[in-house]
Amino acid sequence: MRTPVAAAIYTRISSDVEGLGLGVTRQREDCEKLAASLGWGVADVYSDNDVSAYSGKRRPEYERMLSDLADGHIDGVLVYHIDRLTRRPIELEEFVQAVDAAKVKHVRFVTGDADISTGDGLLVARMLSAVAASESATKSRRVRRKQEQNAAAGKPHKGSTRPFGYESDHLTVRAEEAEVYRQAVARFLAGESTRSIASWLNAQEVPTVKGGTWGTPTLKGMLVNPRYAGLLVHSGDVVGAGTWEPIISEDDHRRVLAKFAQRMNSGRRAPQRYLLSGMTRCGKCGNTMYSASRIDTRRYECRSGPDHGGCGKSTVIADPVERLVADFVLYRLDSAELADTLRGKSSADARTSELSAVVDQASEQLQELAAAYGMRDIKMTEWMTAKKPIEQRLENAQRQLAQVTHSTALIGLVGNGEELGRTWGALNLDRQHAIVEALVDHVLIGPGTPGVARFDPARVSVVWRH
């Protein structure tokens, strides 16, 4: 058989706690030594660092190697040991089929006598793969048992990466990051989008735990994580209080969840270029007006037709309307009327406490039900029947909590309208939109004067929220 001239080296390690890639580096070096001793040429190195071969999750580099095998780009494979290649017998069979289909006869391991080109060698490989799978299953059971013990003791599950805001022991608060997290929560509850907050974090040069930049999926996952409210999660469920110091309150955590649920249910996106997006209405027909661009001019217009249902006879340039409404909002923030309205918010505050109590009670009942099922005190059918009305009650309370807390965008702003006016232009559009929306129910745009091109402020009527 011809000596390989374009062999592949495959390396893998399941857990790289320090993120240095030393394990795969050592494997590569040993494989290169073996290739040199055999006289093989090496075409490429395929390395999956910090990726399990037992969990069934995707291994991008392993998949790339199989693709290159199928395309005829490589004519041999070098691996440190068979358990680096796979820990699942079914995956070994798939690999054997792949090399057979590619007519590749040269597969060698640095350690372990497993020459899969022969019948005896393939038998040894299958036995080693079965042993590796058994070891992984045993380790997985030990890990699950350890996690259960930790959960019972209120201790966190310690992954390979520390959580943002905490030290590597997963318990001690890292003050500087914790303050950043609180600011992110406050900005989100005030109406700012996750996209805008991620941009703010990157602009402030705040790195993620792994030293990268922020994206919306990473930020959202962190914002909804119960551990920041001191809550312990096991198998996807909150099972009680943890033993670490929380960074935010449980009430704030529930408000974050409710805010995400509200956005999902409404289907509304954050405004892109229009301050009054979704808030302007046609004074002729009462229909919602839509944002529209005309070359370099932004407008709000009433649209006719089956998709919009308006009269199509009203339009207004956006800039002067937005400036006027912003001035109205800033003036209203300093008005005694608004202060009196918010001082009469005691009923809303009481309602918040009442709804929070419902959420706590329903969550506790769900935990008790799960524990009862876990102890086999009740059957699955009984568990499913009992939890449905509790989940419904929990969902309703969370939805109402989101409605009651609608004015969070105004925290610290009432009575400070003049000061806010000086920094209004520095606020991003998400924040401006949230402040306006907290006060304004809608803006009515009356008919314009025929033949008059300039903006008439008399066309604009602001309808305030009560």
VENDA-V213904 format. One record per helix or strand of 2 or more residues. SS is the DSSP state (h for helix, s for strand). FROM is the first residue (numbers start at 1). LEN is the number of residues. If there is no record, write none. Layout:
# VENDA-V213904
SS FROM LEN
SS FROM LEN
This chain:
# VENDA-V213904
s 7 7
h 22 17
s 42 8
h 60 11
s 76 4
h 82 4
h 89 13
s 107 3
h 119 34
h 175 15
h 194 10
h 216 8
h 226 4
s 231 4
s 237 5
h 250 17
s 280 3
s 290 5
s 297 5
s 315 3
h 318 16
h 336 8
h 346 29
h 380 31
h 417 10
h 429 11
s 440 6
h 457 3
s 460 5
